[in-house]
């Protein structure tokens, strides 16, 4: 799963858009962005943040500068615990030529001291969007941790791992009715990268327009550009 291999597989599968969201890190996003630009693929820089409550939240950004600034912020809020490569594997940083440029010493799958309530204002400050990840999973999800969606929540997009569970989730959690619901390959191996069977309608393929579509599903719908979900 090096940057070049990821982008080459995305190109082979004729994907228009990918997002790279390593745990608590954006450090491989610059290489991915450079390669995607060469292949005409839109790259959304991001990370899968682990909150203090151990909830996974996908954070996506409209620009690489904002993503890397947030990466620096998170690095100062990651609970420091040395990575054991024999157990968790190596945490490698690459350039666009797939040359190793560094490693991350502290364990990235660890929690940060950033609370779930902190993320929405942080995303406003860094021009990003928060997406509670895989809310239907029995671990590391908003619903598994809290058992409900906090009434003061402000997020407008969330991810469902098994889209077949969406009707049940909508029935149980009325808050989700106003959200954009996404699902994706969540690929941890090259072979898991999805075919182009899921689509987002947006003003353009520019990252800022895609982020806008995810943030404002009602506005996009009113313009007859509803976010659509196609599932094989």
MDAnalysis code that builds the backbone (N, CA, C; Angstrom):
import MDAnalysis as mda
import numpy as np

u = mda.Universe.empty(696, n_residues=232, atom_resindex=np.repeat(np.arange(232), 3), trajectory=True)
u.add_TopologyAttr("name", ["N", "CA", "C"] * 232)
u.add_TopologyAttr("resid", np.arange(1, 233))
u.add_TopologyAttr("resname", ["UNK", "UNK", "UNK", "UNK", "UNK", "UNK", "UNK", "UNK", "UNK", "UNK", "UNK", "UNK", "UNK", "UNK", "UNK", "UNK", "UNK", "UNK", "UNK", "UNK", "UNK", "UNK", "UNK", "UNK", "UNK", "UNK", "UNK", "UNK", "UNK", "UNK", "UNK", "UNK", "UNK", "UNK", "UNK", "UNK", "UNK", "UNK", "UNK", "UNK", "UNK", "UNK", "UNK", "UNK", "UNK", "UNK", "UNK", "UNK", "UNK", "UNK", "UNK", "UNK", "UNK", "UNK", "UNK", "UNK", "UNK", "UNK", "UNK", "UNK", "UNK", "UNK", "UNK", "UNK", "UNK", "UNK", "UNK", "UNK", "UNK", "UNK", "UNK", "UNK", "UNK", "UNK", "UNK", "UNK", "UNK", "UNK", "UNK", "UNK", "UNK", "UNK", "UNK", "UNK", "UNK", "UNK", "UNK", "UNK", "UNK", "UNK", "UNK", "UNK", "UNK", "UNK", "UNK", "UNK", "UNK", "UNK", "UNK", "UNK", "UNK", "UNK", "UNK", "UNK", "UNK", "UNK", "UNK", "UNK", "UNK", "UNK", "UNK", "UNK", "UNK", "UNK", "UNK", "UNK", "UNK", "UNK", "UNK", "UNK", "UNK", "UNK", "UNK", "UNK", "UNK", "UNK", "UNK", "UNK", "UNK", "UNK", "UNK", "UNK", "UNK", "UNK", "UNK", "UNK", "UNK", "UNK", "UNK", "UNK", "UNK", "UNK", "UNK", "UNK", "UNK", "UNK", "UNK", "UNK", "UNK", "UNK", "UNK", "UNK", "UNK", "UNK", "UNK", "UNK", "UNK", "UNK", "UNK", "UNK", "UNK", "UNK", "UNK", "UNK", "UNK", "UNK", "UNK", "UNK", "UNK", "UNK", "UNK", "UNK", "UNK", "UNK", "UNK", "UNK", "UNK", "UNK", "UNK", "UNK", "UNK", "UNK", "UNK", "UNK", "UNK", "UNK", "UNK", "UNK", "UNK", "UNK", "UNK", "UNK", "UNK", "UNK", "UNK", "UNK", "UNK", "UNK", "UNK", "UNK", "UNK", "UNK", "UNK", "UNK", "UNK", "UNK", "UNK", "UNK", "UNK", "UNK", "UNK", "UNK", "UNK", "UNK", "UNK", "UNK", "UNK", "UNK", "UNK", "UNK", "UNK", "UNK", "UNK", "UNK", "UNK", "UNK", "UNK", "UNK", "UNK", "UNK", "UNK", "UNK"])
u.atoms.positions = np.array([
    [0.835, -1.205, 0.000],
    [0.000, 0.000, 0.000],
    [0.866, 1.250, 0.000],
    [1.828, 1.326, -0.925],
    [2.617, 2.542, -1.077],
    [1.822, 3.551, -1.907],
    [2.168, 4.837, -1.840],
    [1.417, 5.830, -2.622],
    [1.312, 5.494, -4.104],
    [2.420, 5.122, -4.739],
    [2.383, 4.826, -6.169],
    [1.495, 3.634, -6.471],
    [1.578, 2.587, -5.661],
    [0.746, 1.405, -5.888],
    [-0.734, 1.725, -5.726],
    [-1.068, 2.543, -4.718],
    [-2.466, 2.922, -4.501],
    [-3.003, 3.703, -5.696],
    [-2.253, 4.693, -6.141],
    [-2.722, 5.538, -7.242],
    [-2.760, 4.756, -8.555],
    [-1.780, 3.893, -8.774],
    [-1.793, 3.088, -9.999],
    [-2.997, 2.155, -10.014],
    [-3.338, 1.567, -8.888],
    [-4.523, 0.707, -8.835],
    [-5.789, 1.521, -9.060],
    [-5.850, 2.724, -8.482],
    [-7.014, 3.585, -8.696],
    [-7.144, 3.948, -10.179],
    [-6.014, 4.191, -10.837],
    [-6.044, 4.513, -12.265],
    [-6.493, 3.311, -13.089],
    [-6.004, 2.125, -12.743],
    [-6.415, 0.919, -13.455],
    [-7.921, 0.683, -13.332],
    [-8.466, 1.034, -12.174],
    [-9.903, 0.835, -11.948],
    [-10.731, 2.029, -12.405],
    [-10.058, 3.025, -12.996],
    [-10.719, 4.194, -13.568],
    [-11.523, 4.976, -12.527],
    [-10.941, 5.117, -11.351],
    [-11.577, 5.919, -10.310],
    [-11.289, 7.399, -10.563],
    [-12.292, 8.242, -10.335],
    [-12.119, 9.684, -10.459],
    [-11.624, 10.314, -9.172],
    [-11.917, 9.675, -8.050],
    [-11.689, 10.284, -6.737],
    [-11.256, 9.238, -5.733],
    [-10.208, 9.537, -4.980],
    [-9.839, 8.692, -3.845],
    [-9.528, 9.597, -2.653],
    [-9.621, 9.041, -1.478],
    [-9.189, 9.718, -0.259],
    [-8.293, 8.765, 0.507],
    [-7.163, 9.268, 0.950],
    [-6.239, 8.481, 1.766],
    [-6.379, 8.947, 3.209],
    [-6.725, 8.020, 4.094],
    [-7.002, 8.383, 5.488],
    [-6.292, 7.419, 6.430],
    [-4.993, 7.559, 6.552],
    [-4.236, 6.762, 7.517],
    [-4.666, 7.128, 8.934],
    [-4.440, 6.227, 9.853],
    [-4.773, 6.492, 11.247],
    [-3.915, 7.633, 11.793],
    [-4.587, 8.707, 12.219],
    [-3.940, 9.816, 12.938],
    [-2.752, 10.422, 12.198],
    [-2.769, 10.354, 10.875],
    [-1.632, 10.895, 10.110],
    [-2.047, 11.260, 8.698],
    [-1.515, 12.390, 8.210],
    [-1.660, 12.786, 6.803],
    [-0.323, 12.745, 6.076],
    [0.677, 12.143, 6.673],
    [2.044, 12.293, 6.181],
    [2.295, 11.674, 4.817],
    [1.446, 10.747, 4.374],
    [1.605, 10.197, 3.030],
    [0.701, 10.884, 2.009],
    [-0.065, 11.873, 2.441],
    [-0.966, 12.568, 1.514],
    [-0.230, 13.383, 0.450],
    [0.899, 14.064, 0.758],
    [1.582, 14.816, -0.302],
    [2.004, 13.951, -1.482],
    [2.527, 12.770, -1.213],
    [2.947, 11.881, -2.296],
    [1.745, 11.417, -3.108],
    [0.675, 11.070, -2.431],
    [-0.536, 10.625, -3.129],
    [-1.099, 11.752, -3.987],
    [-1.131, 12.965, -3.436],
    [-1.663, 14.104, -4.182],
    [-0.861, 14.361, -5.458],
    [0.448, 14.294, -5.369],
    [1.302, 14.528, -6.543],
    [1.056, 13.466, -7.609],
    [0.954, 12.227, -7.214],
    [0.725, 11.145, -8.160],
    [-0.674, 11.239, -8.778],
    [-1.673, 11.548, -7.957],
    [-3.039, 11.674, -8.464],
    [-3.124, 12.798, -9.496],
    [-2.419, 13.881, -9.253],
    [-2.418, 14.989, -10.200],
    [-1.875, 14.541, -11.552],
    [-0.873, 13.701, -11.523],
    [-0.278, 13.214, -12.768],
    [-1.227, 12.297, -13.532],
    [-2.124, 11.607, -12.815],
    [-3.034, 10.661, -13.448],
    [-4.447, 11.221, -13.625],
    [-4.651, 12.486, -13.280],
    [-5.970, 13.076, -13.447],
    [-7.002, 12.571, -12.464],
    [-6.550, 12.136, -11.314],
    [-7.443, 11.649, -10.257],
    [-7.511, 12.705, -9.162],
    [-8.699, 12.952, -8.655],
    [-8.841, 13.876, -7.535],
    [-8.476, 13.160, -6.245],
    [-7.608, 13.766, -5.463],
    [-7.200, 13.195, -4.176],
    [-7.688, 14.094, -3.052],
    [-8.451, 13.521, -2.142],
    [-8.846, 14.236, -0.940],
    [-7.878, 13.855, 0.173],
    [-7.094, 14.803, 0.676],
    [-6.201, 14.471, 1.794],
    [-7.000, 14.341, 3.082],
    [-6.595, 13.416, 3.924],
    [-7.321, 13.247, 5.177],
    [-6.645, 12.288, 6.118],
    [-7.372, 11.978, 7.180],
    [-6.912, 10.982, 8.149],
    [-8.117, 10.369, 8.828],
    [-7.919, 9.212, 9.419],
    [-8.929, 8.606, 10.286],
    [-8.486, 8.872, 11.727],
    [-9.078, 9.890, 12.298],
    [-8.705, 10.325, 13.647],
    [-9.329, 9.409, 14.691],
    [-8.568, 9.086, 15.729],
    [-9.106, 8.358, 16.879],
    [-9.243, 9.328, 18.033],
    [-10.468, 9.520, 18.489],
    [-10.730, 10.486, 19.554],
    [-10.304, 9.935, 20.907],
    [-10.405, 10.778, 21.917],
    [-10.089, 10.349, 23.282],
    [-11.018, 9.229, 23.737],
    [-12.235, 9.197, 23.162],
    [-13.191, 8.132, 23.506],
    [-12.981, 6.888, 22.653],
    [-11.959, 6.926, 21.777],
    [-11.620, 5.855, 20.838],
    [-12.704, 5.673, 19.775],
    [-13.291, 6.793, 19.354],
    [-14.209, 6.818, 18.221],
    [-13.402, 7.194, 16.979],
    [-13.606, 6.474, 15.903],
    [-12.941, 6.785, 14.655],
    [-13.761, 7.818, 13.878],
    [-13.096, 8.876, 13.439],
    [-13.733, 9.936, 12.663],
    [-12.856, 10.233, 11.457],
    [-13.418, 10.083, 10.262],
    [-12.695, 10.460, 9.050],
    [-12.716, 11.976, 8.928],
    [-11.544, 12.563, 8.743],
    [-11.404, 14.007, 8.547],
    [-10.842, 14.234, 7.150],
    [-11.600, 14.958, 6.313],
    [-11.175, 15.246, 4.951],
    [-10.987, 16.749, 4.782],
    [-10.086, 17.119, 3.888],
    [-9.721, 18.525, 3.723],
    [-9.750, 18.909, 2.249],
    [-10.055, 20.173, 1.999],
    [-10.110, 20.655, 0.617],
    [-8.739, 21.044, 0.096],
    [-7.765, 21.105, 0.976],
    [-6.421, 21.459, 0.545],
    [-5.351, 20.722, 1.325],
    [-4.204, 20.514, 0.682],
    [-3.111, 19.794, 1.317],
    [-2.502, 20.595, 2.458],
    [-2.444, 21.907, 2.327],
    [-1.866, 22.728, 3.394],
    [-2.649, 22.579, 4.690],
    [-3.981, 22.612, 4.578],
    [-4.812, 22.450, 5.771],
    [-4.645, 21.059, 6.376],
    [-4.547, 20.047, 5.514],
    [-4.377, 18.679, 6.001],
    [-3.070, 18.527, 6.770],
    [-1.990, 19.100, 6.240],
    [-0.697, 18.952, 6.893],
    [-0.622, 19.773, 8.176],
    [-1.318, 20.914, 8.206],
    [-1.380, 21.685, 9.447],
    [-2.138, 20.902, 10.517],
    [-3.204, 20.225, 10.109],
    [-3.955, 19.410, 11.066],
    [-3.139, 18.198, 11.506],
    [-2.366, 17.633, 10.586],
    [-1.464, 16.533, 10.922],
    [-0.512, 16.951, 12.038],
    [0.032, 18.156, 11.937],
    [0.944, 18.656, 12.964],
    [0.208, 18.817, 14.299],
    [-1.016, 19.318, 14.232],
    [-1.821, 19.474, 15.452],
    [-2.052, 18.117, 16.120],
    [-2.453, 17.138, 15.319],
    [-2.757, 15.808, 15.874],
    [-1.510, 15.156, 16.448],
    [-0.363, 15.369, 15.813],
    [0.876, 14.749, 16.296],
    [1.213, 15.201, 17.715],
    [0.761, 16.388, 18.079],
    [0.989, 16.891, 19.439],
    [-0.097, 16.445, 20.409],
    [-1.121, 15.770, 19.898],
    [-2.219, 15.316, 20.750],
    [-2.370, 13.790, 20.736],
    [-1.488, 13.115, 20.032],
    [-1.489, 11.655, 20.039],
    [-0.866, 11.158, 21.330],
    [-1.563, 10.266, 22.011],
    [-1.027, 9.725, 23.252],
    [0.264, 8.977, 22.934],
    [1.402, 9.430, 23.464],
    [2.695, 8.855, 23.055],
    [2.888, 7.435, 23.582],
    [3.046, 6.520, 22.644],
    [3.322, 5.122, 22.982],
    [4.131, 4.548, 21.833],
    [5.338, 4.068, 22.081],
    [6.198, 3.601, 20.985],
    [5.557, 2.479, 20.186],
    [5.700, 2.565, 18.871],
    [5.190, 1.503, 18.004],
    [6.072, 0.259, 18.118],
    [5.432, -0.885, 18.238],
    [6.133, -2.166, 18.215],
    [5.945, -2.747, 16.812],
    [6.967, -2.644, 15.975],
    [6.845, -3.054, 14.578],
    [6.554, -4.543, 14.428],
    [6.996, -5.356, 15.383],
    [6.743, -6.796, 15.294],
    [5.261, -7.113, 15.465],
    [4.538, -6.241, 16.159],
    [3.108, -6.456, 16.393],
    [2.260, -5.667, 15.401],
    [2.569, -4.382, 15.241],
    [1.704, -3.490, 14.468],
    [2.239, -3.170, 13.074],
    [3.447, -3.604, 12.770],
    [4.008, -3.312, 11.463],
    [4.706, -1.965, 11.430],
    [5.357, -1.695, 10.308],
    [6.101, -0.449, 10.167],
    [5.167, 0.688, 9.774],
    [5.493, 1.888, 10.231],
    [4.718, 3.090, 9.924],
    [5.591, 3.984, 9.045],
    [5.490, 3.786, 7.738],
    [6.443, 4.350, 6.789],
    [5.880, 5.570, 6.077],
    [6.757, 6.502, 5.759],
    [6.409, 7.696, 4.996],
    [7.176, 7.641, 3.678],
    [6.454, 7.878, 2.557],
    [7.055, 7.768, 1.232],
    [6.943, 9.085, 0.478],
    [7.801, 9.235, -0.540],
    [7.628, 10.322, -1.492],
    [6.898, 9.779, -2.720],
    [6.723, 10.627, -3.741],
    [5.952, 10.231, -4.911],
    [6.669, 9.195, -5.779],
    [7.941, 8.964, -5.513],
    [8.686, 7.910, -6.216],
    [8.735, 6.620, -5.412],
    [7.905, 6.551, -4.377],
    [7.881, 5.394, -3.468],
    [9.226, 5.162, -2.783],
    [9.956, 6.246, -2.584],
    [11.197, 6.172, -1.818],
    [10.888, 6.488, -0.363],
    [11.414, 5.676, 0.518],
    [11.172, 5.858, 1.941],
    [11.838, 7.148, 2.421],
    [11.059, 8.011, 3.077],
    [11.597, 9.278, 3.570],
    [11.591, 9.371, 5.090],
    [10.914, 8.440, 5.759],
    [10.881, 8.500, 7.213],
    [9.922, 7.478, 7.798],
    [9.898, 7.436, 9.105],
    [8.975, 6.571, 9.833],
    [8.352, 7.371, 10.972],
    [7.226, 6.887, 11.465],
    [6.580, 7.477, 12.638],
    [6.848, 6.555, 13.818],
    [7.411, 7.097, 14.868],
    [7.862, 6.275, 15.989],
    [6.731, 5.902, 16.948],
    [5.813, 6.852, 17.217],
    [4.718, 6.549, 18.141],
    [3.589, 5.819, 17.423],
    [2.919, 4.940, 18.145],
    [1.870, 4.095, 17.585],
    [0.706, 4.943, 17.082],
    [0.422, 4.839, 15.780],
    [-0.604, 5.685, 15.175],
    [-2.019, 5.175, 15.405],
    [-2.205, 3.906, 15.703],
    [-3.564, 3.421, 15.959],
    [-3.998, 3.708, 17.395],
    [-3.144, 4.394, 18.134],
    [-3.483, 4.772, 19.498],
    [-4.496, 5.920, 19.478],
    [-5.086, 6.213, 20.632],
    [-6.024, 7.324, 20.744],
    [-5.280, 8.650, 20.866],
    [-5.986, 9.735, 20.549],
    [-5.503, 11.070, 20.835],
    [-6.208, 11.575, 22.092],
    [-5.861, 12.777, 22.527],
    [-6.593, 13.374, 23.651],
    [-7.643, 14.373, 23.149],
    [-7.995, 14.251, 21.865],
    [-9.001, 15.123, 21.254],
    [-10.379, 14.483, 21.442],
    [-11.298, 15.197, 22.064],
    [-12.623, 14.635, 22.309],
    [-13.482, 14.713, 21.053],
    [-14.508, 13.903, 21.001],
    [-15.428, 13.920, 19.866],
    [-16.045, 15.303, 19.692],
    [-16.376, 15.944, 20.794],
    [-16.995, 17.273, 20.736],
    [-16.055, 18.332, 20.173],
    [-14.756, 18.085, 20.230],
    [-13.777, 19.057, 19.741],
    [-13.641, 19.062, 18.221],
    [-14.072, 17.985, 17.570],
    [-13.707, 17.803, 16.164],
    [-14.430, 18.783, 15.242],
    [-15.717, 19.023, 15.463],
    [-16.442, 19.920, 14.566],
    [-15.808, 21.314, 14.525],
    [-15.557, 21.962, 15.666],
    [-14.888, 23.269, 15.590],
    [-13.482, 23.194, 15.004],
    [-12.773, 22.083, 15.232],
    [-11.456, 21.933, 14.630],
    [-11.555, 21.872, 13.105],
    [-12.545, 21.152, 12.594],
    [-12.702, 21.058, 11.144],
    [-13.091, 22.411, 10.546],
    [-13.847, 23.208, 11.271],
    [-14.150, 24.549, 10.789],
    [-12.864, 25.372, 10.701],
    [-12.006, 25.213, 11.688],
    [-10.758, 25.980, 11.714],
    [-9.801, 25.547, 10.610],
    [-9.828, 24.267, 10.246],
    [-8.896, 23.744, 9.244],
    [-9.560, 23.514, 7.885],
    [-10.758, 24.082, 7.682],
    [-11.469, 23.963, 6.402],
    [-11.649, 22.501, 5.986],
    [-12.068, 21.696, 6.940],
    [-12.286, 20.293, 6.648],
    [-13.692, 19.862, 7.009],
    [-13.928, 18.577, 6.932],
    [-15.205, 17.994, 7.293],
    [-14.970, 16.774, 8.162],
    [-15.799, 16.604, 9.185],
    [-15.746, 15.414, 10.025],
    [-16.811, 14.427, 9.574],
    [-16.425, 13.157, 9.504],
    [-17.346, 12.094, 9.092],
    [-17.206, 10.947, 10.089],
    [-18.108, 10.833, 11.064],
    [-18.035, 9.682, 11.965],
    [-17.966, 8.387, 11.150],
    [-16.946, 7.598, 11.418],
    [-16.642, 6.450, 10.562],
    [-17.428, 5.212, 10.972],
    [-17.747, 4.403, 9.961],
    [-18.372, 3.080, 10.136],
    [-19.267, 3.020, 11.381],
    [-20.307, 3.872, 11.410],
    [-21.133, 3.989, 12.624],
    [-21.909, 2.712, 12.937],
    [-21.972, 1.785, 11.986],
    [-22.677, 0.526, 12.218],
    [-21.765, -0.561, 12.775],
    [-20.477, -0.270, 12.954],
    [-19.577, -1.291, 13.484],
    [-19.682, -1.389, 15.007],
    [-19.419, -2.571, 15.563],
    [-19.563, -2.768, 17.011],
    [-18.384, -2.254, 17.837],
    [-17.400, -1.629, 17.194],
    [-16.261, -1.082, 17.936],
    [-15.751, 0.162, 17.230],
    [-15.160, 1.069, 18.009],
    [-14.543, 2.289, 17.486],
    [-15.500, 3.131, 16.637],
    [-16.784, 3.050, 16.935],
    [-17.759, 3.857, 16.217],
    [-18.537, 4.727, 17.195],
    [-19.160, 5.770, 16.669],
    [-19.934, 6.684, 17.496],
    [-21.049, 5.964, 18.246],
    [-21.804, 5.123, 17.540],
    [-22.935, 4.450, 18.176],
    [-22.483, 3.350, 19.129],
    [-21.394, 2.666, 18.796],
    [-20.910, 1.611, 19.694],
    [-20.381, 2.205, 20.991],
    [-19.807, 3.400, 20.917],
    [-19.204, 4.017, 22.106],
    [-20.230, 4.745, 22.955],
    [-21.052, 5.587, 22.330],
    [-22.023, 6.385, 23.079],
    [-23.385, 5.697, 23.200],
    [-23.704, 4.863, 22.213],
    [-25.026, 4.235, 22.196],
    [-26.093, 5.103, 21.559],
    [-25.747, 6.332, 21.212],
    [-26.692, 7.269, 20.607],
    [-25.896, 8.393, 19.959],
    [-26.574, 9.210, 19.184],
    [-25.943, 10.391, 18.606],
    [-26.217, 11.566, 19.535],
    [-25.190, 12.187, 20.094],
    [-25.408, 13.317, 21.007],
    [-26.289, 14.380, 20.372],
    [-27.279, 14.883, 21.112],
    [-28.240, 15.836, 20.528],
    [-27.623, 17.151, 20.064],
    [-26.453, 17.498, 20.594],
    [-25.797, 18.735, 20.176],
    [-24.790, 18.516, 19.043],
    [-24.839, 17.346, 18.390],
    [-23.924, 17.062, 17.290],
    [-24.182, 18.012, 16.126],
    [-23.127, 18.289, 15.372],
    [-23.218, 19.213, 14.229],
    [-22.786, 18.575, 12.916],
    [-22.346, 17.322, 12.910],
    [-21.839, 16.729, 11.673],
    [-22.975, 16.545, 10.664],
    [-22.614, 16.652, 9.383],
    [-23.603, 16.572, 8.306],
    [-23.365, 15.387, 7.373],
    [-22.381, 14.576, 7.688],
    [-22.044, 13.420, 6.852],
    [-21.531, 12.312, 7.748],
    [-21.887, 11.091, 7.424],
    [-21.368, 9.955, 8.188],
    [-21.175, 8.771, 7.249],
    [-20.380, 7.824, 7.707],
    [-20.057, 6.650, 6.902],
    [-20.717, 5.406, 7.477],
    [-21.293, 4.600, 6.602],
    [-21.862, 3.306, 6.966],
    [-21.052, 2.233, 6.256],
    [-20.590, 1.249, 7.008],
    [-19.786, 0.184, 6.404],
    [-20.657, -0.748, 5.575],
    [-21.764, -1.220, 6.166],
    [-22.688, -2.118, 5.472],
    [-23.921, -1.309, 5.086],
    [-23.996, -0.888, 3.833],
    [-25.080, -0.014, 3.396],
    [-26.443, -0.683, 3.519],
    [-26.466, -2.012, 3.609],
    [-27.737, -2.706, 3.778],
    [-28.378, -2.390, 5.141],
    [-27.564, -1.900, 6.075],
    [-28.080, -1.559, 7.399],
    [-28.665, -0.150, 7.469],
    [-28.569, 0.582, 6.373],
    [-28.982, 1.983, 6.414],
    [-30.448, 2.186, 6.794],
    [-31.411, 1.443, 6.215],
    [-32.813, 1.659, 6.620],
    [-33.031, 1.484, 8.119],
    [-32.412, 0.473, 8.707],
    [-32.537, 0.250, 10.149],
    [-31.911, 1.397, 10.937],
    [-30.739, 1.869, 10.481],
    [-30.077, 2.978, 11.166],
    [-30.917, 4.250, 11.099],
    [-31.518, 4.515, 9.936],
    [-32.350, 5.708, 9.789],
    [-33.567, 5.639, 10.700],
    [-34.095, 4.450, 10.870],
    [-35.245, 4.271, 11.755],
    [-34.868, 4.482, 13.216],
    [-33.677, 4.030, 13.586],
    [-33.230, 4.132, 14.976],
    [-32.647, 5.491, 15.308],
    [-32.067, 6.161, 14.327],
    [-31.350, 7.418, 14.559],
    [-31.883, 8.496, 13.609],
    [-32.966, 9.184, 13.980],
    [-33.551, 10.207, 13.100],
    [-32.563, 11.291, 12.684],
    [-31.525, 11.547, 13.492],
    [-30.526, 12.563, 13.151],
    [-29.940, 12.306, 11.769],
    [-29.814, 11.026, 11.400],
    [-29.151, 10.674, 10.147],
    [-29.952, 11.077, 8.923],
    [-31.251, 11.367, 9.103],
    [-32.087, 11.744, 7.969],
    [-31.561, 12.999, 7.278],
    [-30.918, 13.880, 8.027],
    [-30.432, 15.130, 7.443],
    [-28.983, 15.036, 6.988],
    [-28.390, 13.855, 7.091],
    [-26.969, 13.681, 6.774],
    [-26.770, 13.112, 5.380],
    [-25.628, 13.433, 4.820],
    [-25.126, 12.709, 3.661],
    [-24.556, 11.390, 4.175],
    [-24.957, 10.298, 3.561],
    [-24.473, 8.977, 3.977],
    [-23.533, 8.451, 2.889],
    [-22.323, 8.096, 3.296],
    [-21.374, 7.545, 2.332],
    [-20.984, 6.126, 2.743],
    [-20.516, 5.372, 1.769],
    [-19.902, 4.070, 2.023],
    [-18.751, 3.940, 1.043],
    [-17.749, 3.172, 1.383],
    [-16.547, 3.125, 0.555],
    [-15.819, 1.809, 0.761],
    [-14.723, 1.655, 0.083],
    [-14.022, 0.363, 0.133],
    [-13.272, 0.140, 1.434],
    [-12.900, 1.233, 2.130],
    [-12.101, 1.107, 3.367],
    [-10.948, 0.138, 3.147],
    [-10.264, 0.319, 2.028],
    [-9.264, -0.659, 1.594],
    [-7.992, -0.574, 2.428],
    [-7.591, -1.707, 2.994],
    [-6.320, -1.828, 3.685],
    [-5.305, -2.621, 2.857],
    [-5.782, -3.152, 1.723],
    [-4.929, -3.897, 0.800],
    [-5.294, -3.471, -0.616],
    [-4.347, -3.537, -1.529],
    [-4.588, -3.086, -2.895],
    [-5.794, -3.783, -3.523],
    [-5.929, -5.068, -3.269],
    [-7.034, -5.816, -3.860],
    [-8.394, -5.417, -3.339],
    [-8.443, -4.687, -2.238],
    [-9.718, -4.249, -1.678],
    [-10.197, -2.923, -2.244],
    [-9.359, -2.240, -3.030],
    [-9.787, -0.973, -3.613],
    [-10.962, -1.237, -4.544],
    [-12.040, -0.492, -4.349],
    [-13.314, -0.787, -5.000],
    [-13.310, -0.424, -6.480],
    [-14.189, -1.081, -7.217],
    [-14.520, -0.648, -8.565],
    [-15.327, 0.651, -8.478],
    [-15.464, 1.387, -9.580],
    [-16.220, 2.646, -9.546],
    [-17.734, 2.414, -9.564],
    [-18.266, 1.931, -8.447],
    [-19.692, 1.616, -8.357],
    [-20.438, 2.580, -7.438],
    [-19.723, 3.510, -6.806],
    [-20.353, 4.481, -5.922],
    [-20.014, 5.879, -6.419],
    [-20.990, 6.762, -6.373],
    [-20.835, 8.056, -7.019],
    [-21.264, 9.189, -6.109],
    [-20.631, 10.336, -6.268],
    [-21.020, 11.576, -5.596],
    [-21.288, 12.612, -6.677],
    [-22.440, 13.281, -6.605],
    [-22.722, 14.393, -7.495],
    [-22.288, 15.681, -6.809],
    [-21.481, 16.458, -7.487],
    [-20.976, 17.706, -6.916],
    [-20.811, 18.722, -8.033],
    [-20.536, 19.971, -7.660],
    [-20.387, 21.026, -8.644],
    [-19.253, 20.787, -9.614],
    [-18.193, 20.141, -9.142],
    [-17.060, 19.777, -9.989],
    [-16.268, 18.706, -9.256],
    [-15.170, 18.277, -9.867],
    [-14.307, 17.297, -9.214],
    [-13.249, 17.953, -8.337],
    [-13.321, 19.271, -8.190],
    [-12.367, 19.942, -7.306],
    [-12.654, 19.563, -5.858],
    [-11.609, 19.360, -5.055],
    [-11.820, 18.952, -3.659],
    [-12.788, 19.847, -2.903],
    [-12.712, 21.164, -3.104],
    [-13.575, 22.052, -2.324],
    [-15.046, 21.847, -2.680],
    [-15.353, 21.508, -3.945],
    [-16.738, 21.252, -4.331],
    [-17.229, 19.914, -3.813],
    [-16.326, 18.946, -3.727],
    [-16.701, 17.648, -3.157],
    [-16.963, 17.790, -1.664],
    [-16.088, 18.517, -0.967],
    [-16.301, 18.769, 0.457],
    [-17.623, 19.500, 0.670],
    [-17.926, 20.477, -0.204],
    [-19.180, 21.222, -0.078],
    [-20.380, 20.281, -0.214],
    [-20.327, 19.358, -1.179],
    [-21.424, 18.418, -1.385],
    [-21.627, 17.521, -0.167],
    [-20.532, 17.140, 0.476],
    [-20.633, 16.301, 1.668],
    [-21.143, 17.085, 2.874],
    [-20.796, 18.377, 2.921],
    [-21.209, 19.207, 4.053],
    [-22.653, 19.679, 3.947],
    [-23.124, 19.867, 2.725],
    [-24.423, 20.505, 2.521],
    [-25.309, 19.645, 1.621],
    [-25.701, 18.472, 2.077],
    [-26.505, 17.599, 1.208],
    [-27.838, 18.228, 0.811],
    [-28.451, 19.018, 1.712],
    [-29.727, 19.637, 1.369],
    [-29.553, 20.659, 0.261],
    [-28.495, 21.463, 0.332],
    [-28.254, 22.472, -0.693],
    [-27.986, 21.832, -2.043],
    [-27.231, 20.749, -2.033],
    [-26.934, 20.057, -3.283],
    [-28.203, 19.451, -3.859],
    [-29.052, 18.891, -2.989],
    [-30.304, 18.315, -3.450],
    [-31.189, 19.371, -4.084],
    [-31.275, 20.544, -3.462],
    [-32.129, 21.601, -3.988],
    [-31.665, 22.075, -5.346],
    [-30.390, 21.899, -5.643],
    [-29.851, 22.262, -6.954],
    [-29.900, 21.087, -7.926],
    [-30.643, 20.051, -7.536],
    [-30.789, 18.848, -8.360],
    [-29.455, 18.159, -8.597],
    [-28.586, 18.236, -7.591],
    [-27.297, 17.544, -7.658],
    [-27.140, 16.719, -6.390],
    [-28.138, 15.907, -6.098],
    [-28.142, 15.150, -4.857],
    [-26.962, 14.203, -4.797],
    [-26.424, 14.050, -3.607],
    [-25.404, 13.039, -3.403],
    [-26.055, 11.677, -3.579],
    [-25.540, 10.898, -4.490],
    [-26.145, 9.616, -4.820],
    [-25.207, 8.495, -4.385],
    [-25.820, 7.427, -3.979],
    [-25.043, 6.289, -3.523],
    [-25.438, 5.087, -4.377],
    [-24.517, 4.527, -5.110],
    [-24.789, 3.349, -5.912],
    [-23.977, 2.200, -5.335],
    [-24.648, 1.115, -5.068],
    [-23.979, -0.003, -4.407],
    [-24.147, -1.246, -5.241],
    [-23.052, -1.918, -5.527],
    [-23.131, -3.113, -6.348],
    [-23.810, -4.238, -5.576],
])
